[in-house]
Amino acid sequence: MAKRAKQAESRPDEGLFDAELAELPPEARWGEWMNRVEAVLFAAPQPVEREALARIVGRDVSIDHLIEDIRESLRGKPYEVVNVAGGWAFRTRLAYAQAIKTSTVGLERRLELTQTELMVLVSIAYHQPTTRAGVSEILGREISRDIIGQLRDKEMISAGPRSPTPGAPFTYVTTRQFLAHFSLNTLRDLPDIEALQDAGLLKSDAGVQDVTKAHVVSSFVDESQFYRLVRVA
């Protein structure tokens, strides 16, 4: 009994967490809230949503203003706070991408996509919800169930609604992991088809005059080039 009481005393009571910091002067209070937000973003393996950050700062505190001040404080640093998948996360700046790539040669990457996986993934991203047959038609070649399965295993896509076409096959949609992987906040942040063509990442069917999403044929180079394009779009 005494041992349990002692253990309870040694554990901080979550209910006593001081989000308001009323005892601090206004400037120090704001600085501490900024530090808390930075700490949470730094420690989080995934983008952190607004609701989570609101629990560690005072009532009616503007999360957006805190993020703006944090971004300002990070000017000149090799990393920044970006909007990702409906939340916020730390990301290194593009100027340091080559340095990071060079330093990690020979090391296993957290998640890597093959050229075929990238082609399928981007096709789904621009046409979702779409079926495996739909992706095959877009890319002009048969896409196997194995490729779809690999993207699902990597949590980049998930099953969408059944298609109204005969047989009611599953459709596929991109996931929050897809947004996070490419540092996108929403699908609206995807570059348009013309930007992909201008970057040499894809080409349109021969003879097609008006470039539309339905006329895209695979010509992707690699994941890093697509990643760079979505970061600057």
N, C-alpha and C positions, 0 to 999 in steps of 0.2 A: 504493500500500500504506500509506504513512505517512498519506495523507489519510483513508483509510478508518478507520485506527486512531484518528485524531484525532476523527472524527465519532462513533465508538463511545464514546469517552471523554466526549463532550459530551452523550450521551443517557443519561438516568437508567435504571438497570437495574431493571426491574420486579420482578425476583426479590429485590431488596434492600429492597423497600417494608417499612417498619417498622410493622406493624399492632399489635404488642404494646406499644410505647412503654415498655418496662421501665425505662428510665433516668429517667422522670419520676415525681414523687411521685404517689400515688394520686389526689388531687383534681385535679391538673393533667392527669393521664392521662385521667380521665373527661371533663374539659372539652374536651380535644382530640378525643376520640372523638365528642362531641356536635357539635363544629365540623365534623368530617369528614362526619358524617351530614347535617347541614344543608347543607353545600356540595354534596353529591351530589344531594340533593333539589332544591335550587335550580337546579342545572344541567341536570337531567334533563327531557327533553320529555315523558316518560311516567312513570306511577307506578313507583317503584323497589321491587323485591321484596326479601324478607328475605335471600335468598342473596347478592344483590349487596352489601347493607350489611354482611353478616357478613365480607366479604373485606377491609374497611377498618378493622375493630376487632379487639381481642384475642380469643384463643380463649376460649370459654365466656362471653363477654360477652352480657348480655341485651339484645337489640335493643329489646324492649318497654320495658325500664326506661329506655334511652336516649331513646326516643321520648317517654315520659312526662315526662322531665326537660326535653326540648326544648319540649314543649307548655307546660309550666309556665313556662319562660323567655319564652314568646311571649304570655303573658297581657297584655292591654292593647294588643297589636299588631293591625293590621288584617288580618292573615293568620294561618293556623294550619296544622298538619300533620294531615291526615286520612287514614283508611284508604280507599283507592281501588283497585278491581279487583285485590284481593289483595296490594297493596303500599301505599306511602305517597307522598303528594304534598303540596306546598304549595297551599293554596286561600285566596282572600280570604274574609273573613267576610261573612255575608249583610247585615250592617248597612251595608256599603259598596257593595252591589250597584248602588244607584241612582247613586251618585257615579261608579262605573266606567262605567255605561251612558251617563250624561250626558257624560262626558269623551270617549267614543269615537263620538259621533254623527258620521256622515259617513265613518267609517273602516270598511274592510272587515273583517268578522268572520272568525275562523279557520274556523268551521263554523256554518252556520245551517240550520235545518230549516224547511220550509214547514209550514203547518198540516196539510195532507194527509199529508206525510211523518211528522209527529209522531203523527198518529192511527194510521197504519199501524204505526209503530215501537212504540208503546205496546201496541197490540193483539198484536203478535208477542211483546213482552216478557212479557205476562201469559198467553199461550196457547201458547208455544213448547214443542215444535216444531209449527208450523202451516203450512199451504199458503197460496198466494195466494187460492185459492177460500175457504179457511177465514177469512181476513182479510176478504174481501168479504162473507161471511155475517155476521161479527161487526159490521161497520160498516154493513151494509144497503145497500151499493152496490158496483158493480164497481171493483176495484182493478187498474189496468193494470200490465203488465210493466215499463213505464217507471218507475213509482214504486218498484217493487221494485229495479230496476236502479240507480236513483239512491241508494237507501239502501245498496246493496252498494258502489257507487262511493265513498260516504262512509265505508265500513268500519263501519257501524253494525249490519249484519246479515250473515250468511253462510249458505250452504246447509247444511241439516241432513240427517238421514236421509231416505230415500225414504218416502213415505206408503204404508201398506198398502192404500189405496183404489184403485179401478180406474184404470189408467194409471200408477200409481206416481209421482205428481208429487213434485217436490222439496218438502221442508219448509224453513222458515227459522227461524233462531235469532239471538239478539242476540250481540254480540261483546264482547271486552274493551274495545274503543273505546267502545261504548255505556256500559259501566260508568264508564269514565274521564270521558266527556263529562258525565254527570250526577252525578259524584262519589259513585258507589255502590261499596261494597266487594264485595258479592255481590247476586244477584237477590233475596235475602231482605230486602234493604233497601228494596225498592220499597214505596211506600205501598199499603195495601189499597184495594179498590174503594170502600168506604164513605168513606174519606178523600178520594178523588178526587171523589166526588159532593158531599161537604160543602164542598169547595173550589170547586164550580161548574165543574169541568173536564170532567165528563161526566154523562150522565143515563142512566137505565135505560129499557127498553122500556115503553111505556104498558101498564098492566094487570099488569105483573110485580110480584108481592108480595115475593118473596125475591130480593134483589139478589145475583147471582152473576157470576162472570167471563164466563159464556156469554151474559149478558143485557145486556152493555155496548153502548151505541150512541154514536156520536161526538157530542161536544159540546165538544171541546177549544178553549180560547181561544188560547193561544200557548205557545211553548217556555219562556219565562221563568217563567210561572206554574207549569208542571209542574216545572221545575228547582227553583224555590223550595220546592215541596211535598216533593220527594224529599230536599231538604237538611234539612228540619225534621221529617221523618217519624221 
